[in-house]
Amino acid sequence: MALGSAIGTGLFYGSAAAIQAAGPAVLLAYMIGGAAVFMVMRALGEMAVRHPVSGSFGQYASKYLGPFAGFITGWTFTFEMAIVALADVTAFGIYMGFWFPGVPRWIWILAVVFFIAALNMMKVKVFGETEFWLSLIKVSAIIAMIIGGILIVLFGFGLPAEAKPGFSTLLAAGGFFPNGFWGLLASFSIVMFAFGGIETIGITAGEAEDPKSVVPAAINTVPVRILLFYICTLGVLMMIYPWNEIGTEGSPFVQIFDNLGIPAAAHILNAVVITAAISAINSDIFGAGRMMFGLAQQGHAPASFAKISRNGVPWMSVLTMGIVLLVGVVLNALLPESLFLIIASIATFATVWVWVMIMLSHIAMKREIKRESLPESEFPSPWWPVASYAALGFMGFVIVLLGLIPGTRIALVVGTVWIGLLFVAYKTWVRGNGLERAELEDETGREYASVNSN
């Protein structure tokens, strides 16, 4: 699920904006951002192994930071998934424009919204199998692109005779830092957006048969995924095609192979990025639905969000996300040119805010473990406490960057308004058990006999 949400529009479309901002230095931005995200995931993993519950980081924030922190974390993650889904449906409309340039973008977005909503109303088994195949297609395509790109670099397939693939092309237009250090910083708004949704790993920890083995195994693969799917892919592409000629009209992957005179590859890749967008939208709606269901159970959302259909689906949350995506239809009709960057920067704010709350919850948990002499964690976050505080500081720095860069400043404004609205909503509507800290069982030392007996 996390793979489906995190590998999509940020890589297949948003990477073009990040490349234009930083040039080849964007690879360094992905490394730095990926290292910080890994620390967030290890912090989440330590909490998930100790407290494997549905709702995950929303409940951890409620337990260790207080009920308002749980409320604001859960709803901001839902907001993140909604905004990321808007970015994904926007990208879907742009991708379809490669084949049907004369058709208005909003028509495609309307069609995919109804398709995904119908899919999410079906049984979870249907949803899960669909997501498995969609993710398999895009992961296989990424691996094939890396292998194909390496072959092009080595043997020059499809390139003009005068082309010099490799580091010569990568560094030809201004070196590794063509836009200076500021260009590197400016790319972080898109780079961190690309990683958004990876925290979905923690949401279903309570549903795993053996979270003590499943959660660590999933989280420890994050660095490999980042290196393979982001750094290797973009590095190979920039060795084939000059980074300063990569535009934002459609997927840069499709553009590059189309301009190399390999039209069949371009059409195949366009089908792949469309699949990736559908997969990401699918995962976004699932993640938001799970979180809203958990919020309703905690008294932090209307009780209707906890109602289940005959197919076992929290239908009210799916309906709500569908309505939100319909807003994307209107926005794409009104702001077709500038919408993606605006949405991506707002999604970055929401994503980084959730990660900040995860880190603060983890730090509070570690202090409680020491203060009350509790058993040591079975999946401890490495390099504590230095790495955890460094990751927290980096996340705060990214939020400040959003306000400093004119093109993303709206994200800080919208984010501040959102947090203010949540404060008013909490004070106005939350009552009863919603005002109490979450009580979570400590599973440290517990064995999962049901798994061992299989």
Disulfide bonds with the S-S distance in Angstrom:
none
